[in-house]
Each structure stands twice: as structure tokens, then as C-alpha cells.
Amino acid sequence: MCAEKTRPSVPARPRSRTRDLRLSVRIKAKPVQVYRVLTSARELCRWWLTGAETDARNSGRLRMVWPKRPGCRSFSGEREGCFVDLEPERKVSWVWRAGSRGNGVPPLCSFFILPKRGGCEVTLLHAGFPRRAAADKAYACFATGWEDALAKLKLYLETGRTCKPEVLTLAGLRILLKPRR
């Protein structure tokens, strides 16, 4: 009788219980400019928010106010938190206060600024959304909201123009950035 050789089984990787939002955009601006417009209340209000308060230091207070948008509470109203990881010209991270963010919305948001030839690449990471059907709407709403924010950031830094009331996509932004004849 011949013994059959078996391979040791490899345990399956457990499926993550969370999912992350990660969006990147190339911007024709210096990292110092990107850092400034992400940490200055005055600058945030020029290109994105209707109100803001910032104390741009680690553990410094952060308050952001967006206009009311029907159907999407994620980027509507007011949020409070604090900066948790500021590295000038490289990284801006904040944590939303628990009562300020809504159920199932992860608290940590980070912008990574990577110098590139002719500008920089800005990557947004909002990590830890629950991977369950009940969280799908919030996840989709935040994906739309963060894409809108990155498109507005790019528009502002590359042209000095803003369009706060409209919702932008990165694909749609190409139309606004085409050279005028």
C-alpha cells in the first residue's frame, strides 16, 4: 500500500473587517504650499470650507464647517477634532472627535505629500471603514467627498480659482484645467 503525500495546508488570509479610502492626485505646487492650505483656517476657507479654526501643531484643535448638502451628511455641517501628526511639507493628519463624526466613520484622516518633478503627489488616506453593507452608503459618500476635496485642492493650487458650491471629480477637473484659447 502506498502512502499518499499531502502538502501542508496554508491558512487562508483572514478577510479584513475594514476598508480604506485612498485617493491620490498630482498637483503642480510645492509641498510647502500644499501643507499651508491644509493647515491654515484662512486657506481652507478659500478653497473648500465655509468655516474653519485651526491650531496647526500636534494636539492642536481643528474645526471644519461645510455647507449643508442634501443626501450626504459626511461633508455637510460641522466636524471637530485635533491634529495628531503634522510634518511640515510631508504629512497632515487629524483625528475627528467621537461625537463629531457619525457612526461607523473612522476617526483618522491623513494627507501624505510626496515631492515629484514639477510639483508633488498628494495622497489622502481615510482608513478603517467597516466592511459591511450598513456602512456602504457612508463609505461611498466619503469617497465622493474626498475626491471633491482633492479636485478643489488641485484647482486652487494650480489656478488660484475656487468652486466651493459645486461637487468636483478629478476626471471633471481636467475640463476646468484645460488652457483657454
Buried (B, 14 or more C-beta within 10 A) or exposed (E): EEEEEEEEEEEEEEEEEEBEBEBEBBBEBBBEBBBBBBBBBEBBBBBBBBEBEBBBEEEBBBBBBBEEBEEBBBBBBEBBBBBBEBEEBBBBBBBBBEEBBBEBBBBBBBBBBEEEEEBBBBBBBBBBBBEEEEBEBBBEBBBBBBBBBBBBBBBBBBEEEBBBEEBBEBEEBEEBEEEEE
